[in-house]
Amino acid sequence: MQININLDEEMARKLAYIQQQTEQDVLEVIQSSIEIHYQQLQQQADPLAKLKQSPFIGCFQAEPDLAEKSEAILSSME
């Protein structure tokens, strides 16, 4: 796909700054920007992916079959 755009001065300045800092050409900057934005939208659309990336996953230690035995464990605590 071919895209032609006109940038205002502020956007052109920001693009030049990004190019200078990353040493990427315009195509690389646009491609990486699209990829970053795409990933952000995908995370919002997929709550499970968001949960998997959160610090919540893996913060507990327990028996591997805890879910299966939860009722028995709870009963034994009464």
Z-matrix of the N, CA and C atoms (Angstrom, degrees):
N
C 1 1.442
C 2 1.522 1 107.96
N 3 1.295 2 115.11 1 137.57
C 4 1.454 3 119.98 2 177.64
C 5 1.518 4 108.47 3 -107.90
N 6 1.334 5 116.17 4 134.54
C 7 1.460 6 121.56 5 -177.74
C 8 1.525 7 108.79 6 -128.48
N 9 1.318 8 116.04 7 132.44
C 10 1.463 9 121.98 8 173.87
C 11 1.519 10 107.54 9 -115.81
N 12 1.332 11 116.96 10 130.39
C 13 1.463 12 119.94 11 179.97
C 14 1.521 13 110.57 12 -133.64
N 15 1.307 14 115.12 13 155.72
C 16 1.458 15 122.36 14 171.92
C 17 1.523 16 106.69 15 -116.44
N 18 1.320 17 115.98 16 122.62
C 19 1.460 18 120.88 17 179.99
C 20 1.517 19 109.81 18 -102.28
N 21 1.341 20 116.05 19 141.23
C 22 1.457 21 118.56 20 172.07
C 23 1.530 22 107.90 21 -73.45
N 24 1.319 23 116.50 22 174.07
C 25 1.468 24 120.39 23 -174.78
C 26 1.523 25 112.49 24 -60.17
N 27 1.319 26 116.96 25 -41.06
C 28 1.465 27 120.17 26 -178.26
C 29 1.530 28 111.14 27 -64.12
N 30 1.322 29 117.17 28 -45.64
C 31 1.468 30 120.31 29 179.99
C 32 1.530 31 110.76 30 -66.86
N 33 1.322 32 116.82 31 -37.65
C 34 1.467 33 120.33 32 177.74
C 35 1.523 34 110.32 33 -64.01
N 36 1.332 35 116.49 34 -39.47
C 37 1.467 36 120.96 35 178.41
C 38 1.532 37 110.10 36 -65.33
N 39 1.329 38 116.60 37 -42.44
C 40 1.461 39 120.41 38 178.67
C 41 1.521 40 111.10 39 -64.70
N 42 1.318 41 116.69 40 -41.95
C 43 1.465 42 120.38 41 178.05
C 44 1.527 43 110.41 42 -61.77
N 45 1.316 44 116.96 43 -44.71
C 46 1.464 45 120.43 44 179.04
C 47 1.526 46 110.87 45 -62.04
N 48 1.323 47 116.85 46 -39.73
C 49 1.465 48 120.74 47 178.69
C 50 1.528 49 110.38 48 -63.39
N 51 1.331 50 116.66 49 -46.09
C 52 1.468 51 120.46 50 179.01
C 53 1.519 52 110.15 51 -60.47
N 54 1.324 53 116.69 52 -43.39
C 55 1.467 54 120.03 53 178.90
C 56 1.525 55 111.14 54 -61.30
N 57 1.314 56 116.40 55 -42.23
C 58 1.462 57 120.53 56 -179.21
C 59 1.525 58 110.74 57 -65.08
N 60 1.319 59 117.20 58 -43.68
C 61 1.459 60 121.36 59 -176.90
C 62 1.523 61 112.99 60 -72.46
N 63 1.323 62 116.87 61 -32.93
C 64 1.466 63 120.41 62 -175.34
C 65 1.520 64 113.75 63 -102.46
N 66 1.331 65 115.98 64 -11.01
C 67 1.470 66 121.58 65 -175.69
C 68 1.529 67 111.28 66 56.25
N 69 1.325 68 115.90 67 37.67
C 70 1.458 69 122.29 68 177.11
C 71 1.525 70 108.93 69 -107.88
N 72 1.344 71 115.08 70 151.34
C 73 1.455 72 117.63 71 173.49
C 74 1.528 73 108.97 72 -82.31
N 75 1.317 74 116.37 73 175.35
C 76 1.464 75 121.13 74 -175.37
C 77 1.526 76 111.02 75 -57.40
N 78 1.311 77 117.56 76 -44.51
C 79 1.460 78 120.76 77 -179.28
C 80 1.526 79 111.15 78 -59.76
N 81 1.328 80 117.18 79 -44.92
C 82 1.468 81 120.52 80 180.00
C 83 1.530 82 111.62 81 -64.21
N 84 1.324 83 117.15 82 -40.01
C 85 1.463 84 120.98 83 178.95
C 86 1.523 85 110.13 84 -63.26
N 87 1.318 86 116.52 85 -45.49
C 88 1.465 87 120.01 86 -179.77
C 89 1.523 88 110.62 87 -65.23
N 90 1.322 89 117.03 88 -43.84
C 91 1.463 90 119.96 89 179.86
C 92 1.528 91 111.31 90 -62.59
N 93 1.323 92 117.54 91 -44.44
C 94 1.466 93 119.19 92 -179.54
C 95 1.525 94 110.88 93 -68.38
N 96 1.316 95 117.67 94 -35.20
C 97 1.465 96 120.78 95 177.09
C 98 1.522 97 111.10 96 -64.56
N 99 1.321 98 116.69 97 -42.28
C 100 1.467 99 120.64 98 177.23
C 101 1.519 100 109.83 99 -63.10
N 102 1.317 101 117.40 100 -43.31
C 103 1.469 102 121.13 101 -179.16
C 104 1.531 103 111.29 102 -62.97
N 105 1.321 104 116.92 103 -44.35
C 106 1.467 105 120.89 104 178.97
C 107 1.528 106 110.25 105 -61.95
N 108 1.307 107 116.74 106 -47.07
C 109 1.468 108 120.82 107 -179.84
C 110 1.528 109 110.55 108 -63.64
N 111 1.312 110 116.82 109 -40.86
C 112 1.470 111 121.77 110 178.48
C 113 1.526 112 110.63 111 -60.75
N 114 1.335 113 116.96 112 -46.17
C 115 1.464 114 120.92 113 -179.74
C 116 1.527 115 110.88 114 -62.19
N 117 1.320 116 117.04 115 -40.49
C 118 1.463 117 120.61 116 178.54
C 119 1.524 118 111.06 117 -62.50
N 120 1.309 119 116.75 118 -42.53
C 121 1.463 120 120.47 119 179.39
C 122 1.518 121 111.51 120 -68.03
N 123 1.321 122 116.84 121 -37.32
C 124 1.456 123 120.51 122 178.67
C 125 1.523 124 110.67 123 -64.24
N 126 1.311 125 117.41 124 -39.96
C 127 1.462 126 120.93 125 179.33
C 128 1.523 127 110.73 126 -65.13
N 129 1.317 128 116.83 127 -37.46
C 130 1.461 129 120.21 128 178.21
C 131 1.521 130 110.57 129 -68.28
N 132 1.325 131 116.34 130 -35.45
C 133 1.460 132 120.94 131 -176.58
C 134 1.523 133 112.10 132 -77.78
N 135 1.317 134 117.52 133 -22.72
C 136 1.459 135 121.27 134 -175.49
C 137 1.526 136 109.84 135 -117.68
N 138 1.330 137 117.94 136 93.19
C 139 1.466 138 120.48 137 -178.36
C 140 1.522 139 112.98 138 -59.28
N 141 1.326 140 117.84 139 -33.25
C 142 1.459 141 120.29 140 179.21
C 143 1.521 142 110.52 141 -64.87
N 144 1.322 143 117.42 142 -42.24
C 145 1.464 144 120.41 143 177.93
C 146 1.524 145 110.39 144 -62.38
N 147 1.314 146 115.91 145 -39.40
C 148 1.466 147 119.80 146 178.31
C 149 1.525 148 110.55 147 -64.02
N 150 1.325 149 116.78 148 -42.53
C 151 1.462 150 120.98 149 178.50
C 152 1.525 151 110.93 150 -63.80
N 153 1.330 152 116.93 151 -42.01
C 154 1.464 153 120.61 152 -179.23
C 155 1.521 154 112.03 153 -62.96
N 156 1.324 155 117.28 154 -29.06
C 157 1.463 156 120.60 155 -179.64
C 158 1.526 157 112.30 156 -88.06
N 159 1.311 158 116.91 157 -7.57
C 160 1.459 159 119.90 158 -178.78
C 161 1.529 160 110.43 159 -80.47
N 162 1.314 161 117.82 160 160.73
C 163 1.466 162 120.81 161 177.99
C 164 1.527 163 112.56 162 -71.52
N 165 1.328 164 117.69 163 -6.80
C 166 1.462 165 121.29 164 179.69
C 167 1.525 166 111.34 165 -63.63
N 168 1.329 167 116.64 166 -40.46
C 169 1.462 168 120.93 167 -178.74
C 170 1.524 169 108.58 168 -69.72
N 171 1.309 170 115.63 169 126.48
C 172 1.457 171 121.03 170 177.48
C 173 1.517 172 114.38 171 86.15
N 174 1.327 173 117.81 172 8.79
C 175 1.466 174 118.37 173 -178.10
C 176 1.526 175 112.48 174 -91.20
N 177 1.323 176 118.03 175 -3.57
C 178 1.459 177 121.69 176 178.63
C 179 1.518 178 110.20 177 -113.65
N 180 1.319 179 115.94 178 150.30
C 181 1.453 180 121.29 179 172.76
C 182 1.515 181 107.16 180 -120.06
N 183 1.323 182 115.67 181 130.45
C 184 1.465 183 120.40 182 179.45
C 185 1.520 184 108.34 183 -164.22
N 186 1.304 185 114.42 184 178.65
C 187 1.460 186 119.65 185 177.36
C 188 1.528 187 109.27 186 -65.41
N 189 1.331 188 117.54 187 144.92
C 190 1.463 189 119.90 188 -178.75
C 191 1.531 190 113.29 189 -61.72
N 192 1.328 191 117.49 190 -26.79
C 193 1.462 192 120.77 191 -178.87
C 194 1.531 193 111.70 192 -103.78
N 195 1.313 194 116.60 193 28.04
C 196 1.460 195 121.39 194 -177.75
C 197 1.528 196 111.90 195 -57.07
N 198 1.311 197 117.52 196 -42.81
C 199 1.464 198 120.17 197 -178.62
C 200 1.525 199 110.95 198 -62.52
N 201 1.312 200 116.27 199 -40.88
C 202 1.464 201 120.17 200 -179.16
C 203 1.524 202 111.56 201 -67.85
N 204 1.320 203 116.79 202 -34.20
C 205 1.464 204 121.24 203 -175.74
C 206 1.530 205 113.11 204 -100.59
N 207 1.314 206 118.11 205 8.58
C 208 1.467 207 120.33 206 -172.61
C 209 1.526 208 112.98 207 -59.52
N 210 1.323 209 117.84 208 -40.55
C 211 1.469 210 119.67 209 -179.82
C 212 1.527 211 111.08 210 -66.04
N 213 1.328 212 117.22 211 -42.42
C 214 1.463 213 120.58 212 179.46
C 215 1.525 214 110.59 213 -65.33
N 216 1.311 215 116.84 214 -40.69
C 217 1.465 216 120.78 215 179.21
C 218 1.524 217 110.00 216 -64.45
N 219 1.318 218 116.71 217 -43.81
C 220 1.454 219 120.75 218 179.45
C 221 1.527 220 110.93 219 -63.59
N 222 1.320 221 116.88 220 -41.75
C 223 1.470 222 120.99 221 178.85
C 224 1.520 223 111.25 222 -62.72
N 225 1.320 224 117.26 223 -37.41
C 226 1.464 225 120.58 224 -178.81
C 227 1.529 226 111.99 225 -71.11
N 228 1.310 227 117.48 226 -18.00
C 229 1.460 228 121.48 227 -179.42
C 230 1.525 229 111.95 228 -85.10
N 231 1.303 230 117.74 229 -14.56
C 232 1.471 231 120.73 230 -177.30
C 233 1.490 232 112.24 231 -78.35
